[in-house]
Amino acid sequence: KARFSEVMSVGAGYKLSVAECLNSIGTLAGCTAGANDIPAVPANLGGVNMTAMTVTNGVITQTSTTNAGARTSVLTPVVDNGALNWNQSGTCLTAPAFCKQ
């Protein structure tokens, strides 16, 4: 659980970047890693207990290492009357304590 919390911590930073992108360009389309002020995905994901990560049109998808539970987290942004909310899905939901945002 502690190792997966590192994965969630990285995702939280990208949530802020997606919010700033949405505010800047007015849409989630184009809020992608390496574009519109969203940082590129780190080259060394193993250092933060991940094997894969993408940010595409605001959707943040992360896969943790085996040592961190080999779970996925998918954070999908939803704009509701100007408010940005996040829906979470992925295999981390099978162990809810892993997915706490």
Backbone hydrogen bonds, N-H to C=O, Kabsch-Sander energy under -0.5 kcal/mol:
donor,donor_aa,acceptor,acceptor_aa,energy
5,S,1,K,-1.6
6,E,2,A,-0.8
6,E,3,R,-0.7
7,V,3,R,-0.9
8,M,4,F,-2.2
9,S,5,S,-2.0
10,V,6,E,-2.0
11,G,7,V,-2.1
12,A,8,M,-2.1
13,G,9,S,-1.5
14,Y,10,V,-1.6
15,K,11,G,-1.9
16,L,12,A,-1.5
17,S,13,G,-1.5
18,V,14,Y,-2.6
19,A,15,K,-2.3
20,E,16,L,-2.3
21,C,17,S,-2.3
22,L,18,V,-2.8
23,N,19,A,-2.2
24,S,20,E,-2.0
25,I,21,C,-3.2
26,G,22,L,-2.1
31,C,28,L,-2.5
32,T,30,G,-1.9
33,A,55,V,-2.3
34,G,38,I,-2.0
35,A,32,T,-2.2
38,I,35,A,-2.1
45,L,43,A,-0.9
47,G,44,N,-0.7
48,V,45,L,-1.9
49,N,46,G,-1.5
50,M,45,L,-2.2
51,T,63,T,-2.7
52,A,63,T,-1.4
54,T,61,T,-2.4
56,T,59,V,-2.1
58,G,31,C,-3.0
59,V,56,T,-2.2
60,I,75,L,-2.5
61,T,54,T,-2.6
61,T,59,V,-0.6
62,Q,73,S,-2.7
63,T,52,A,-2.5
64,S,71,R,-3.0
65,T,49,N,-1.9
68,A,65,T,-0.8
69,G,66,T,-1.8
70,A,65,T,-2.9
73,S,62,Q,-2.4
74,V,89,S,-2.9
75,L,60,I,-3.0
75,L,73,S,-0.5
76,T,74,V,-0.6
76,T,87,N,-3.0
78,V,85,N,-3.0
80,D,78,V,-0.6
80,D,83,A,-3.0
83,A,80,D,-2.0
85,N,78,V,-3.1
85,N,83,A,-0.7
87,N,76,T,-2.8
89,S,74,V,-2.3
92,C,72,T,-2.2
93,L,90,G,-1.5
94,T,91,T,-1.7
95,A,92,C,-1.3
98,F,95,A,-3.2
99,C,92,C,-0.5
99,C,95,A,-0.6
99,C,96,P,-0.7
100,K,97,A,-0.6
